[in-house]
Amino acid sequence: MGDSGMYYPNLWFPPVAKIDEYVAVIESPARRKYFRVTWLEPIPMMEKTFTLGPGASILDQEFSEIKVNANEILQFRLSIGGVARVRVSLPRSTKRYVLRNNIAYLDGRIAQFPQFPPQAELALLEDNTIFVDVYNLSRARYELVKLYVTGYRLVLEEVPTPPPKYAAVVTQGFAGVKR
């Protein structure tokens, strides 16, 4: 396995770039910056637990356990334990920046623990926060739902010119086109 990535059952989860490789951080179609990765470390698996009544939902829960420092990107994947649908969005703390296209719905068919599929991957920059909405899919019983998160912390150093090879990391959703 070496340093090629973390292994989960039947799935490789490699970092987007290794030390001394480059990334392009894309915040909007017109705004991108280039960085060299100076440090890379795995994020230990975290879990957040929700208890929901029959047919209930918990909205706008901040995943405050995840902190991003300056000059860092967190690349992580999510997985769900329990029968639920989870909506993940970022950022929503500043209403002006609510972006319709930056929302993902996850359930057991997409990201059932212990799988961490690529479809459940996000990247966070400094000062961004993940918000989750959790919906109990059963109208007959209480449900204990766990949201699992793991991934990588990449420490970055900005470079002035585009490097010859880099990996693109999208850290914001793009607003819909106005007609």
Secondary structure, DSSP 8 states (H G I E B T S, - for coil): -TTS-EEETTEEE--SS-TT-EEEEEEETTEEEEEEEEEEEEEEEEEEEEEE-TT-EEEEEE-TT----TTEEEEEEEEEESSEEEEEES--SSGGG--TTSEEEEEHHHHBTT---GGGEEEE-TT---EEEEEE--SSS-EEEEEEEEEEEEEEEEESS--SS-EEEE-S-------
